Amino acid sequence: MKKIFVMLLCMSVLCSMIMINISAAEKEPLFIERVDNTGTSLGVEKISSDKQLMEIYNNVKDQTPALSSDGKKIILPEVENDQYTISLYGTSNSAVISKDGQITQPLEDMIVYLYYQVENIDTKESLHMDDPIIVKVNGQYDDGQINRPRVLPGIREWKGNQGTFKFSGNIIIKDDSLKDTASKILLYIEEMTQSDAKIVTKQVESGDILFELDKNLSVGIEGYTIDIDDYVTVKAPEQKGLLYAGATLSQMLMDNQNMLLPKGLMRDYPQYQVRSTMLDVARFYMPLDYLEEITKYAAFYS
């Protein structure tokens, strides 16, 4: 019996250590690495009468960008001829690597497609890549699947923590300009959870959800961050981002009848700038009330 007790005690201590390690995870240093895409090439051949332009393009199109010493930018391949420049023509995730090369370390590992453009400064002729350089930017943490919220569309970045948050029903704003956006979020929460909530301007307390603008966030005009702890802090550079964050939180609350949310960090932004819903009016007459309802659902699901 004593041996069994000792074994159970050791297992309990070990589990406690694991939980502590999960909740107190340290940030990982930033790095980027190339991802092989040899099997997905479009095989489009570039043609130009500018032989120097062609040569430079062929030299740089397979080169992986480097990371600056301060870890804030990517460094594109060098072009020795001053008559030509290389720039970032496109990026599949500007919230991680922007078109000006600024890099923001995500919460979890993210794949980014990069496209170069080489241009002749004098003639303005340019060649841009059809096959991207694919890189992986490592995340700050390695707990992206712990209590990951189930929402539509799925969130882009998540770091799960131990514990849960219970919503008090208070939506906190400190800026009167956010009242209209907060009212829409209030509607989402009340309609989707069938529970009461209210907008207040008091000091934030445990169980409250605080919405505020932060112009310094690099998540785009529709992106946002959410920090779920004893209280929830929602930040976005624009009010549209706050609204989408409210829709996400409404879905999370709708998924739990006790108004509980898993604690964690979220960084979310749309993958596509334009999203749409197709209505097939040729085969079904759609009353205006139905169209209004569909429009609300489309907004709710971002």
Buried (B, 14 or more C-beta within 10 A) or exposed (E): EEEEEEEEEEEEEEEEEEEEEBBEBEEEEBEBEEBEEEEEEEEEEBEBEBEEBBBBBEBBBEBBBEBEEEEEBBEBBEBEEEBBBBBBBBBBBBBBBBEEBBBBBBBBBBEBBBBBBBBBEEEEBBBBBEBBBBBBBBBBBBBBEBBBBEBEEEBBBBBBBBBBBEBBBBBBBEEEEBEEBBEBBBBBBBEBBEBEBEBBEEEBEEBBBBBBBBEEBBBBEBBBBBBBEEBBBBBBBBBBBBBBBBBBBBBBBBBBEEBBBBBBBBBBBBEEEEEEEEEEEEEEEEEEEEEEEEEBEEEBBB
